[in-house]
Amino acid sequence: MSGPHSVPRDPDRDPGLQPERTRLAWRRTTLSGTVATVLAVKTALHGGVSAPGIVACALACVLWLGFLGVAHRRIRALAVCADPPAFAPRHAAAAVLCTTAMAVCGAALVL
């Protein structure tokens, strides 16, 4: 596959189970993000419903959905073929942004 994000591939390279391991790692990461989001919502609403708590819950859910979208797209790409295309830098940046923002949101809820 050629394009701006393609990486030259060695035709003799056997990817083995690497795509499967990577797909499973994405699944574990989405599960961890789901648990972190549920705990953030629980923490935000523990002392009663407040405007900052609702905003924090909404932000955590939006960030989780953003990460879930990026992860689902990558999981599908890994499942379709044995030699998946390289992870696009904009998708990697979106995943990092969502993860970092979720961590900041969680830290703000704890403090």
C-alpha positions in Angstrom: 0.0 0.0 0.0 1.5 3.4 -0.9 0.6 6.8 0.4 1.9 9.5 2.6 1.7 7.3 5.7 3.0 4.0 4.2 6.1 2.4 5.5 8.3 0.3 3.2 7.6 -3.3 3.9 10.1 -6.2 3.6 8.4 -8.8 1.4 10.2 -11.6 3.3 9.0 -10.4 6.7 6.4 -12.6 8.4 4.4 -10.5 10.8 3.4 -13.6 12.8 1.1 -12.8 15.6 2.1 -9.1 15.9 -1.1 -7.7 14.5 -3.2 -10.0 16.8 -1.1 -8.9 19.8 -1.5 -5.3 18.9 -5.3 -5.7 18.4 -5.6 -7.3 21.8 -3.5 -4.5 23.3 -5.9 -1.9 21.9 -8.8 -3.9 23.4 -7.2 -4.0 26.8 -6.5 -0.3 26.6 -10.1 0.5 25.7 -11.2 -1.6 28.6 -8.9 0.3 30.9 -10.2 3.6 29.6 -13.8 2.4 30.2 -13.0 1.5 33.8 -11.2 4.8 34.4 -14.2 6.7 32.9 -16.7 4.8 35.1 -14.6 5.5 38.2 -14.3 9.2 37.2 -18.1 9.5 36.9 -18.6 7.7 40.2 -16.1 10.0 41.9 -17.6 13.1 40.4 -21.1 12.2 41.5 -20.2 10.7 44.9 -20.7 13.8 47.0 -24.0 14.7 45.1 -24.8 16.3 41.8 -23.1 19.6 41.1 -22.4 21.6 38.0 -18.6 21.0 38.0 -19.3 17.3 38.6 -21.6 17.1 35.6 -19.1 19.0 33.4 -16.3 16.6 34.5 -18.6 13.6 33.8 -19.5 14.9 30.4 -15.9 15.7 29.5 -14.7 12.3 30.6 -17.4 10.6 28.5 -16.6 12.6 25.4 -12.9 11.9 25.8 -13.6 8.2 26.3 -15.8 8.1 23.2 -13.1 9.9 21.2 -10.5 7.3 22.3 -12.9 4.5 21.7 -13.4 5.7 18.1 -9.7 5.9 17.4 -9.1 2.5 19.0 -12.0 0.8 17.1 -10.8 2.2 13.8 -7.3 0.7 14.5 -8.7 -2.6 15.7 -10.7 -3.0 12.5 -7.6 -2.2 10.4 -5.6 -4.8 12.2 -8.4 -7.4 11.9 -8.9 -6.9 8.1 -5.5 -7.9 6.8 -2.3 -9.6 7.9 -0.2 -6.6 6.8 -2.1 -3.5 8.2 -1.2 0.0 7.1 0.9 2.1 9.5 -1.0 4.0 12.2 -1.7 7.5 10.9 0.0 10.2 12.9 -3.3 12.2 13.2 -5.0 9.1 14.8 -2.0 8.6 17.1 -2.2 12.3 18.1 -5.9 12.0 18.8 -5.4 8.9 21.0 -2.6 10.6 22.9 -4.7 13.8 23.3 -7.7 11.8 24.6 -5.6 9.8 27.0 -3.8 12.8 28.4 -7.0 14.8 28.7 -8.7 11.9 30.5 -5.7 11.7 32.9 -5.9 15.5 33.6 -9.7 15.2 34.1 -9.2 12.3 36.5 -6.5 14.2 38.5 -8.9 17.3 38.7 -11.6 15.1 40.1 -9.3 13.6 42.8 -8.0 17.0 43.9 
